[in-house]
Structures are given as C-alpha cells and as structure tokens.
Amino acid sequence: MRLVLRTLLHFSAVMALFSFVLVATNFGASAGGTRALEIARAGGGTVTFQVEIAATQTEREKGLMERKTLDESAGMLFDFGTTRMVSMWMHDTPLPLDMLFIDKDGSTRTIAENTEPYSDTIISSGEPVAYVLEINGGAAKRAGISIGDKVVSGLR
C-alpha cells in the first residue's frame, strides 16, 4: 500500500511539474516572442527591426522599463488591437527612445524623438493610432525614417 501511495505521490509531483513547465512555456511564447518589422522609407529602401511584441495590457504597461541596453536593430511594438488615441511615458525607462506612432494601415503618423529617460511627461500620439514602435533614441533619424513611411511587414 505504501509503495502504491508513494508511486501516486511521485506521479502527481511529476504531472504538476510538467503542467507548470507547459504553462510557463506557453506564456513565454506569447509574451516574449520577437518578429521582424520592416519599414519602407518614402525616399527608397527599407529598414528592419527585430521587435518584441507588447499586446496585452500588462506587457504594454511594462514596455521597456528598466532596460539598460537595446540593440541598434531591436525595438518593442505596442499593439493596441484597435485604433485609438495613445499616450506613452518614460517612467522607469533609463534609455532615450524614439516612439513611432503607427496607424492601422502601417503608416507612421507621428515620431517622438529622443524621449527623456525617467520622465513622467505624457507623450501623445496626436491622433488615433493602432501601434507604437519604440526604438533607440536617434535610431529613426539614423535609419532615415520619417512621417509617412510605412510598415510593410511585421504588424500582424
């Protein structure tokens, strides 16, 4: 009887661990994934960023807070799921960032350049948008990205 009970307890512990790993793996796949986001510049050519996706409220609230480094070709894409007025801030964000406010068809509508680290100043989209792309401060200018340039792949 003890052997059966011990075997059942061991099996239960293994199944609980398996369930935890499965849930953690699924959470990581949805929350921590990256994708290539390609922007076509009006002046010609494209630029590509490897972006993390912030699609849930929790992911969008965290954003790039507390990040001390960001690769030059990396960024975070905030997907709001609908077109709306968007307000961002730099609270607990030590890196200066460029914020590209992008409408549902992929057009860049507004660019906030070199936002101030740790600032609680509200940065508004100025008009309804569906996405915000955060990249290193000054990266938009270095890449030749301007208002009207269009994301051609990587939004959904």
Phi, psi and omega in degrees: 000318179298320180296318178296315179296316179297319179296317178296319178296317178297315179299317179298318179295318179296316180295321178297317178296316178300316179298318179297314180297319180297314179296315180297320179294316179296320178297315181296325181293323182277327186269328189253007184289158175234161175211160176280132177239118185251129180247125175270124180274141180302326180281000180110150178082172179229162173226141184239137175238144170269114187244143168277151182254129174246095185251340180263163178303315181297315179296319180292322179295322180285314179049228180259020178305140175070003177282129180263341179221155176208122179305150183301328181259017182252166176187185176228131178256119177268116181255113183270355175074347180205163177274129181196168172291137182235137175236133180238168173208174185246017181308127179061023177248110185281348182262138169291139183231154165262137177243121177256118179268121192237133179277176187297336179271003176097358181281134176285120184260323182215147174230124172259113185265143174045057179299151187281122178303146177061010183278142174263008177295133180283132178248112186263149176291337180080340177201163181297134178222168179250340185219156168227129175254121175256127178226172180305144176304129180089350183294325180298315180294316180299325181273355180075027179275135179219171179302136182100338177297152191235134172287121184257346173202149176108358179282311178206000000 
